[in-house]
Amino acid sequence: MPERNPDTRNFRRDRRTWMQAVGLTVAASAFGPALFAQKSKKGDSELTEAELEAAYAETEKLVSVASTDDRPGIAAWQQKQGVGLQWPAKYYLPWPAGIGHQVYQSWNGNKIGPPRATHMKAQNFYAWDFHIIRGEYICAARDGKVTNVVDDQPAGNENANVIYIEHADGEVSVYAHNGSNTALVSIGDKVLAGQKICQGSNESMHLHFCIWKGMIDYPCRFIEVENDNGVPQYGQNPVSKNTGPDDGQIHEIKTNFAKGEAAFEKKDYLTALNFYLAATVTEVRIEEYEASLERIDECRVIIDAEVAEAVAEAKEGDFAGADKRLKEIKKKYGDFAKGRIDEALKELEDDPKFKDWVNKQRCERWWIAAHKAEKFEDWDEAEKYYRLLKGVYKKGDTEYDEIRKKLTRIKMAKILEE
């Protein structure tokens, strides 16, 4: 494996964050529907990828505030849990494929209620208890890295036995009340979904499973639970499909990584990025997957350095030279560069001396966003971007006249909707 650049360690390795940075349109066109497999309904039409991402971001904003019972998907204990939750299904049921285990307790003490329910408090509103006993295996629900193992608590205190697995997006899956001396993993181990990690306990008679992020409980939707929006309810007996990645999937990741490395060696960073991103579309935390994440960050560092040089020219007043550099960067790195350029321009956007130049650089992205919003009849979003564009052009410009016509059309469309 080639030596990695230590300067990239501080960058976030969440591939989804990178996708947002370089643009969802690029990701969708490069990798097709697999990247956005979850679909939700809005009326009679499916949500677009951008709308799903916006819904996920809104859910995270509401979830991350605190461990309270008024967050998305949480209902009164008498009611069904998870209704209307818009959140990606990233986890498999945490036991071997083909086996079913009864739900002893679902979210917010579902169908149990006070005083017996234990999921009506902080860090546990989104938790489950699954009936699993000693001799029955518990598996990793998703690929990740083991960050905590407590396995030595004896009978009488087995509830204190836990395993934590950290995932690529910072979420941590928690497996608690495990059987003493049954752990099959250690701190620092990398595990794949479906890998056996421990056994249940005859003392607790159940696995307590939840997701944390920053010590706040987060929602979880199980991939194979098609009913009830991926949220098993009290008394149900869901069957796992947690087989882990197949050989073909692993081969594809390794192949994409190898092709990325070949392009990287030739300094063809755009091609390399395409292959590295293809290698990380599905989270399978084998060595080549993680190496691809590191290479993505290295490419990001390289692009950022070149963008910084162009911005420095603009700061010195050489706007023509900066324009030329940025065009070369876009040609060299394609759409991947656009998000990095936009990020770099933020430091200049409030300075009157650079405002017009910054807006000029952002026009291409605004046109794309405006056309996309117009296509999906998101009139407020389309109007927002066309008004931004209108501020860039002057009366008499062809673009200015086109924007005026677009805004008139949007105004009429909004009136007809009302």
ZIQUIRA-V76376 format. One record per residue. N is the residue number from 1. SS is DSSP state (A for helix, B for strand, O for the rest). OMEGA is omega in whole degrees, 0 to 359 (none if undefined). Layout:
n: {N & N}
ss: {SS & SS}
omega: {OMEGA & OMEGA}
This chain:
n: {1 & 2 & 3 & 4 & 5 & 6 & 7 & 8 & 9 & 10 & 11 & 12 & 13 & 14 & 15 & 16 & 17 & 18 & 19 & 20 & 21 & 22 & 23 & 24 & 25 & 26 & 27 & 28 & 29 & 30 & 31 & 32 & 33 & 34 & 35 & 36 & 37 & 38 & 39 & 40 & 41 & 42 & 43 & 44 & 45 & 46 & 47 & 48 & 49 & 50 & 51 & 52 & 53 & 54 & 55 & 56 & 57 & 58 & 59 & 60 & 61 & 62 & 63 & 64 & 65 & 66 & 67 & 68 & 69 & 70 & 71 & 72 & 73 & 74 & 75 & 76 & 77 & 78 & 79 & 80 & 81 & 82 & 83 & 84 & 85 & 86 & 87 & 88 & 89 & 90 & 91 & 92 & 93 & 94 & 95 & 96 & 97 & 98 & 99 & 100 & 101 & 102 & 103 & 104 & 105 & 106 & 107 & 108 & 109 & 110 & 111 & 112 & 113 & 114 & 115 & 116 & 117 & 118 & 119 & 120 & 121 & 122 & 123 & 124 & 125 & 126 & 127 & 128 & 129 & 130 & 131 & 132 & 133 & 134 & 135 & 136 & 137 & 138 & 139 & 140 & 141 & 142 & 143 & 144 & 145 & 146 & 147 & 148 & 149 & 150 & 151 & 152 & 153 & 154 & 155 & 156 & 157 & 158 & 159 & 160 & 161 & 162 & 163 & 164 & 165 & 166 & 167 & 168 & 169 & 170 & 171 & 172 & 173 & 174 & 175 & 176 & 177 & 178 & 179 & 180 & 181 & 182 & 183 & 184 & 185 & 186 & 187 & 188 & 189 & 190 & 191 & 192 & 193 & 194 & 195 & 196 & 197 & 198 & 199 & 200 & 201 & 202 & 203 & 204 & 205 & 206 & 207 & 208 & 209 & 210 & 211 & 212 & 213 & 214 & 215 & 216 & 217 & 218 & 219 & 220 & 221 & 222 & 223 & 224 & 225 & 226 & 227 & 228 & 229 & 230 & 231 & 232 & 233 & 234 & 235 & 236 & 237 & 238 & 239 & 240 & 241 & 242 & 243 & 244 & 245 & 246 & 247 & 248 & 249 & 250 & 251 & 252 & 253 & 254 & 255 & 256 & 257 & 258 & 259 & 260 & 261 & 262 & 263 & 264 & 265 & 266 & 267 & 268 & 269 & 270 & 271 & 272 & 273 & 274 & 275 & 276 & 277 & 278 & 279 & 280 & 281 & 282 & 283 & 284 & 285 & 286 & 287 & 288 & 289 & 290 & 291 & 292 & 293 & 294 & 295 & 296 & 297 & 298 & 299 & 300 & 301 & 302 & 303 & 304 & 305 & 306 & 307 & 308 & 309 & 310 & 311 & 312 & 313 & 314 & 315 & 316 & 317 & 318 & 319 & 320 & 321 & 322 & 323 & 324 & 325 & 326 & 327 & 328 & 329 & 330 & 331 & 332 & 333 & 334 & 335 & 336 & 337 & 338 & 339 & 340 & 341 & 342 & 343 & 344 & 345 & 346 & 347 & 348 & 349 & 350 & 351 & 352 & 353 & 354 & 355 & 356 & 357 & 358 & 359 & 360 & 361 & 362 & 363 & 364 & 365 & 366 & 367 & 368 & 369 & 370 & 371 & 372 & 373 & 374 & 375 & 376 & 377 & 378 & 379 & 380 & 381 & 382 & 383 & 384 & 385 & 386 & 387 & 388 & 389 & 390 & 391 & 392 & 393 & 394 & 395 & 396 & 397 & 398 & 399 & 400 & 401 & 402 & 403 & 404 & 405 & 406 & 407 & 408 & 409 & 410 & 411 & 412 & 413 & 414 & 415 & 416 & 417 & 418}
ss: {O & O & O & O & O & A & A & A & O & O & O & O & O & O & A & A & A & A & A & A & A & A & O & A & A & A & A & A & A & A & A & A & A & A & A & A & O & O & O & O & B & B & O & O & B & B & O & O & A & A & A & A & A & A & A & A & A & A & A & A & A & A & A & O & O & O & O & O & O & O & O & O & O & O & O & O & O & O & O & O & O & O & O & O & O & O & O & O & O & O & B & O & O & O & O & O & O & O & O & B & O & O & B & B & B & O & A & A & A & O & O & O & O & O & O & O & O & O & O & O & O & O & O & O & O & O & O & B & B & B & O & O & O & O & O & O & B & B & B & O & O & O & O & B & B & B & B & B & B & B & O & O & O & O & O & O & O & A & A & A & O & B & B & B & B & B & O & O & O & O & O & B & B & B & B & B & O & O & O & O & O & O & O & O & O & O & O & O & O & B & B & O & O & O & O & B & B & B & B & O & O & O & O & O & O & O & B & B & B & B & B & B & B & O & O & B & B & B & O & O & O & B & O & O & O & O & A & A & A & A & O & O & O & O & O & O & O & O & B & O & O & O & O & O & O & O & A & A & A & A & A & A & A & A & A & A & A & A & A & A & A & A & A & A & A & O & O & O & A & A & A & A & A & A & A & A & A & A & A & O & O & O & O & O & O & O & A & A & A & A & A & A & A & A & A & A & A & A & A & A & A & A & A & A & A & A & A & A & A & A & A & A & A & A & A & O & O & O & A & A & A & A & A & A & A & A & A & A & A & A & A & A & A & O & A & A & A & A & A & A & A & A & A & A & A & A & A & A & O & O & O & O & O & O & A & A & A & A & A & A & A & A & A & A & A & A & A & A & A & A & A & A & A & A & A & O & O & O & A & A & A & A & A & A & A & A & A & A & A & A & O & O & O & O & O & O & O & A & A & A & A & A & A & A & A & A & A & A & A & A & A & A & A & A & A & A & A & O}
omega: {182 & 181 & 183 & 177 & 183 & 181 & 182 & 188 & 184 & 179 & 176 & 183 & 178 & 184 & 181 & 177 & 178 & 180 & 179 & 182 & 183 & 177 & 182 & 180 & 179 & 182 & 183 & 182 & 183 & 191 & 172 & 189 & 182 & 183 & 183 & 188 & 182 & 177 & 175 & 182 & 171 & 189 & 180 & 184 & 180 & 175 & 175 & 178 & 181 & 179 & 176 & 179 & 178 & 178 & 178 & 180 & 179 & 178 & 181 & 180 & 181 & 182 & 191 & 182 & 182 & 179 & 181 & 185 & 180 & 181 & 184 & 176 & 180 & 178 & 175 & 189 & 180 & 190 & 177 & 182 & 175 & 182 & 178 & 181 & 175 & 186 & 184 & 175 & 187 & 188 & 170 & 174 & 191 & 172 & 188 & 181 & 176 & 182 & 175 & 175 & 183 & 176 & 177 & 180 & 178 & 185 & 173 & 178 & 185 & 176 & 178 & 175 & 181 & 4 & 188 & 185 & 180 & 182 & 181 & 180 & 185 & 179 & 184 & 179 & 181 & 186 & 172 & 164 & 179 & 181 & 178 & 183 & 180 & 185 & 176 & 189 & 172 & 183 & 173 & 181 & 184 & 177 & 177 & 182 & 181 & 182 & 179 & 175 & 170 & 190 & 191 & 180 & 188 & 176 & 185 & 179 & 182 & 178 & 181 & 177 & 184 & 169 & 175 & 174 & 179 & 184 & 190 & 183 & 178 & 175 & 180 & 175 & 186 & 180 & 189 & 181 & 183 & 179 & 179 & 176 & 177 & 183 & 179 & 181 & 179 & 178 & 181 & 179 & 171 & 183 & 177 & 175 & 181 & 180 & 179 & 182 & 179 & 175 & 177 & 184 & 175 & 180 & 181 & 181 & 179 & 170 & 172 & 185 & 175 & 179 & 176 & 170 & 185 & 179 & 173 & 181 & 183 & 177 & 177 & 172 & 181 & 186 & 187 & 179 & 187 & 179 & 175 & 175 & 177 & 183 & 179 & 181 & 179 & 176 & 179 & 183 & 186 & 181 & 184 & 169 & 187 & 182 & 185 & 182 & 177 & 184 & 180 & 179 & 179 & 178 & 181 & 179 & 180 & 180 & 179 & 178 & 180 & 178 & 176 & 179 & 179 & 179 & 180 & 179 & 179 & 183 & 173 & 191 & 179 & 177 & 180 & 179 & 179 & 181 & 179 & 178 & 176 & 180 & 183 & 178 & 177 & 183 & 173 & 195 & 169 & 186 & 182 & 176 & 183 & 177 & 177 & 177 & 180 & 179 & 177 & 178 & 178 & 177 & 178 & 178 & 180 & 179 & 182 & 180 & 180 & 177 & 180 & 178 & 179 & 179 & 178 & 177 & 179 & 179 & 180 & 177 & 180 & 182 & 179 & 179 & 178 & 178 & 181 & 180 & 183 & 175 & 179 & 180 & 179 & 179 & 183 & 186 & 178 & 184 & 179 & 183 & 189 & 179 & 180 & 177 & 180 & 179 & 182 & 183 & 183 & 182 & 182 & 191 & 181 & 180 & 182 & 182 & 185 & 188 & 182 & 181 & 178 & 180 & 178 & 180 & 184 & 185 & 183 & 180 & 180 & 177 & 180 & 181 & 180 & 180 & 180 & 179 & 179 & 180 & 182 & 177 & 172 & 192 & 180 & 180 & 180 & 180 & 180 & 183 & 178 & 177 & 175 & 180 & 180 & 179 & 181 & 185 & 182 & 177 & 183 & 176 & 177 & 181 & 181 & 180 & 179 & 181 & 178 & 179 & 179 & 181 & 177 & 179 & 180 & 178 & 180 & 180 & 180 & 178 & 180 & 178 & 181 & none}
